[in-house]
Amino acid sequence: MTTKKQPSARQPAETPAGRVENPFLDVEFYQRMRDYTERDAAFSKELKAIGDTGAGKHSTDIREAPSLQLLRAVVKKGLSLETMLGRMVQGVELGLWEPWMSAFGIEIRGVNYAKPEQRNARLALDMSLACKVNSVFANAGVVNWRSLVAQDCAQIQIDKPTEKSGAKVYAIFFLDAPTK
């Protein structure tokens, strides 16, 4: 017989690990996962990882976010998104802002229309499964664009799927927000 005390079976208290890392930021991981996962299931897995990680808040102004560089160069309605955003900041062509943004799947959630002031706009980029910008990133070969955009945006909004509609995911960016 031994006189040594046996260690207790109780598990040590775990310390919170902080922010969870999104594995979908790694392109190789994303490609491997897509090799054996259907499109809807892959979207659900990436969406869960984005929800767990949350918004990265690396570059919250839509004009400067590196993940949206491809999108800002796309021309719709005769103007690139970058030009459209510049005109919004200048305060010209107020009535065209909503249609301009909707062509890219961007919803204006709040904006200051007063001419001499900052726009302080809150823009929501649709990142759902069948969103308008998916083809822009797919054609450029950026498969994990949702995770990249989530790293830049100020906030992630996820609306759970219902019987009549699928999951809706929005990345919230700012435009011409006042600096603190």
N, C-alpha and C positions, 0 to 999 in steps of 0.2 A: 504494500500500500504506500501511496505517496502522501506526503504532508503538504504538498504544494496546493495553493488555492487555484481552482479552475477560473478562467476568465468568465465574466458574466455573459449571458446569452443576449443581453440587451444591446441593441445597435447604438452606436454613438450618435449624438444629435448632429444632423446634417446642417451645414451652413448654406444659406441661400447662395446660389451660383451667380446671381446677377442676371444680366441680359442674356437671353438665349441666342445662340448663333444660328443664322439661317443657312442650312446646307445647300440650298438652291442657288446661292451666289456663286458656287463653283460650277463652271460650265461642264466640266467632265462628269461630275456627279449627276447633273441634270441630264446629260446625254445617256449615261448608263441607265438611269431611272426610266427614261423614255423608251429604251430598248425593250423593256418588259412590262410597261404600264400603259394602259389605254389613255387616250387624251383626257377624258373627263376625270379619271382617277388621278392622273398627273396634276391636273389643275387643282383638284381638291387637296392633294398633298402639299403643293406649293402654297395654296391659300392658307392651309393650317400653319405652315412654317412662317408665313408672313404675319398671320395673326398672333402667333406666339412671340415673334421677334418685335413686332410693332414698327412704327415709323422710325427711320434712322436719323432724320432731321439734319442730313449732311449739307443739303443745298435746297432750301425751301422756296427760293424764288424760281418760278417756272422758266424765267429767261436765262438762268445760270445753271440749272441742274444738268450735270454731265450725262445722266441716263436719258435725257430727253433731247439730246443733240440731233439725233436722226429725225425725230418728230418735228423739231423747229425748222428743219430744212424742207419739209414737205410742202408743196404748193396745192392749195385747194381754194376754189372761188377766186382764182387769179392772184393770190397772195400767199407767201410762205407764212407759216405760223409765227416765225420770228418777227416778220413785218407787221402782222396783225397785232401781236403783243406790244410792239413799239407804238403803234397807232392808238392802242388802248391807253397806254401810259401818257401819251400826248393829249388825250382827251378829245380826239377827233372822231367823227362818224359814229356817234353814240348808238344809233339805231341798228348798226351792223354787228355789234359786239357779240350778241347772243347767237345769230346764225353763223358767224365766223367760228366761234368756239364749238358749236354743236357739230360742225363738219368734221371735227377731230375727236368727237366724243367727249368734249370738255363741257362741263356745266358751270355756269357762273352762279355761285352760291351767295355771293355778296360783293358789291362794288360801290364805290363812291363816284357818282356821275358829275359832281361839281367840277367845273372847268379848271380853276387854278390850283386845285388841291391834288394830293396823292390819291391814286385809285384805291389803295388798300383792298384789292380784290382777293377773294377766296375762290379758287378754281378747283373743281373736282374732275380728275381724269378717270374715265371709266376703264377699269382693268378686268372686266368680266370676261367670261370665256369667249363670247362672240362680239367683243368690242371692236370699234372702228379702227383703232390703231394697231391691232394685232398683226395685220398684214404688213404694215410698215416695218415692224421689227422682224417678222418672219422672213421677209424678202431680204433683209440685211443679214440674216443668220444669227440674230440675237434671240436665242431661245428662252433665256431666263430673264427677260426684260421686266417682268412684274416684280421680281425680287430686287432688281437693280433700281427700279423706280421707287420701291418701298424704302430703300436706303436713303434716297434723297428727300422724299416728301416730308411735310410737316405732320401729317396725320393719316392714318389708314382707317377707312370706314368699311366695314363688312356687314352687308345685309344678308341674313341667312336665307337659303332657298325655301320656297313654299310650294304648294301643290301646283300653282299656276305659273310661277316664275323661278328661274334659276338664281343662284347666288349672285349678288351684285357686290363688286369691290371697287372702291374709289380711293385714289391717292389725292390728298388735298395739298395743293400748293398755294403760295401767295404770289401776288403780282404788285409791285410797287408799294409794298407795305412800309409804314414809317419805321425808321431805324430807332433803336432804343439807346 
